[in-house]
Amino acid sequence: MELYKRIIEIVDANLINCLVPIILILILVELFFKNRFETKKVLNLVRWTIIFYTIITWTFYLIGIATTDNPDEYAFINRATRPYAWAYWIMFLSALILPLTLFIKKLASKFWYVLLVVFGMKSGMYFERFVIIVTSFHRDYLPGNGNAELIDLFAFGIGMIFLQGLIITILTLGIFEIIKRKKTVYNNGYN
């Protein structure tokens, strides 16, 4: 179970967190190079990645709830019934239901809808980072101003996520372009 959890963490850090820049770059490529690259196929790959990731992580979560020795690790009841239950339910449903709407092909072919789904999936992470940043601005107990280092670290993290998303997008578009050219050569050579 620990290996499975570690694999999900690696995929989450290296792919799922980069989905926002991937989709934004796909939108820009589609705007600047109209129908030149296989952006719709890459978006379809992103769609299926989101769907499989959602199914796998929620299966893992449900198995963890059913077989855990430590109920505090999966504190579903406490979070779902406390004062901020509305926020928990919004995050919970947008991480579970919203990605599964990508089974509808008409919705999944729209860049902006897939971007909305990704924001919904990771809304808990974005909220957590927002809270960390805001609370760091209100630390009155520190002798110096540690906010500059935190902002630099935060900006570096965002920059790395965007760079990683750019690299993944370029590689994926390149792979689909190579596949398209091989099909074209194969079809033209044997007709």
N, C-alpha and C positions, 0 to 999 in steps of 0.2 A: 504494500500500500504506500510506503514511503517513496519507493522508486516511481510509482505512478504519479504521486503528488509532485515529485521533483521534475518529472517530464512535463507536466502541465505548467509548472512555474517557468520552466525554460521556454516553452512555446509561448506562454503569455508575455514574457519579457522581450522575446526576440521577434515575435510576429504580431500578436494581437494588439499590443500597445502601439505598434507602428501602423495600424490600419487607417487611422485618421490621415497621416501624411500620404499614405499610399493612395487613398481615394482622392485626396486633394490634388496630387500630382497627376492622377489619371484624368481628372476633370480638366486640368490645364493642358495636358497632352491632347485631349479631345478638342478643346477650344482652339489651340494653335495649329494642330495637324489634323484637320477634319478628315476622318475615315482613312488616315494614313497608316495608323498602327492598330493593332488588335486590342483596343481598350475595352471593348465589350466582352471579349473572351477573358481578359484579365479580371474584369469586374465579376464575371460569372465564377471564376476561380476563387475570388475573394468571398463571394456569396456562399459557396459550398464550404469554404474554410470556416466561415462564421457559423454555419449550421452545424457542421461536425464538431467544432469546438464547443458549442453550446450543449449539444447532446452529450458529449463526453464529460464535460465538467459537471453538468447536472446529474449525470449518472453517478459520477464519483461522489458528489455531494450527498445524494440520497443513500448510497452505500455507506458513506461515512456516518450519516445520522443513524442508520439502522444498526451498525456494528461497532459504534464507538464505546470505549471504556470511559472516556472523559466527556460528559455531556456539555461542559462549558465551551468546548471547542466548536460545537455546532449549536449555539444558543439561539435557535430559531424562535422558540416561544417567548423568550425574554425580549428579543428585538421586535417581534411582531406585535407585542401588546403594550409596550411602554409608551411614554409621551411622544416619542418621535417615530411612532409606528407608521404614520403616513409616509414619511421619507423612506423608511425601510421597505414598505410595500411598493412604492414607486420604483426604487432601485431593483427590488426583487423581480417584479413583473417586467420591467424593461430589460433586465438581463436574461429572462427566461422566455417571455412571450414575444417580445419584439424581434429577436433574431429568427424565431420560427416563422414569422411572417414572410421571410425571404423564400419560403417554398412557393409563394405566389410569384410567378415569373414576371408578370407585368410590373410589380413593385420592385422586384430585384434587379430589373434592367435600368433603373433610374439611379444615377450616381448620388443625387442628393438624399434619396431615401436610404440608401445603404450607409451613407455618412451619418444620417440620423440614428440608424440602428446601432452603429458603432459607438456613437456618443451615448446612447441608451445603455448599451452593454457595459461600458466602462464608467458610467456616471458615478458609481460608488468610489472608484479610484480618483476621479477628478474632484469629487467632493472632499475626499480625505486629504488630498494635496492642498486644496483650498484652505481647509481648516488648519493644516500645519503651517502654511504661510501666514495666515491671518493671526494665529496665536503667537507666531514668532515676532510679529510686529509689536505685540503688547507684552513683551517680557520686560517687566520693570525691575526684576531682581538681578539682571546682569550688569556688571560694572561698565562694560564697553558696548559698542553697537555691533552686535553679531548679525544684523540684518543684511549687511552688504555681502557677507560670505554666503548666506542662505540664498539670496537672490541670484548671485553668480552661480551657485550650485544648481539652482532651479533652471536658470537659463541654459546652462551647459547640458542638463538632462533633456530639456526640450530640443536643443540643437542636435543632440545625439539621436534622439528618437526620429527627428525629421531626416537626418542623414541616413539612418538605417532604413527608413521608409523609402527614401530616394533610391538607395542602392537596390533594395528589393524590387521596386517598381521597374527600374531600368533592366535588371536581370530578367524579370518576368516578361516584360515587353520584348526583350531581345530573344528570349526562348520562343515566344509565340511567333515572332517575325521569322526566325530560322525555320520553324515548322511550316509556316505559310510558304516560304520560298522553296523548301524541299518538295512540298505538295505541288507547287506550280511547275517546278522543273520536271517532276515525275509525270505530271499530266501532259505537259507540252512535249516531252521526249518520247512518249509512247503513243501518241495519237496518230 
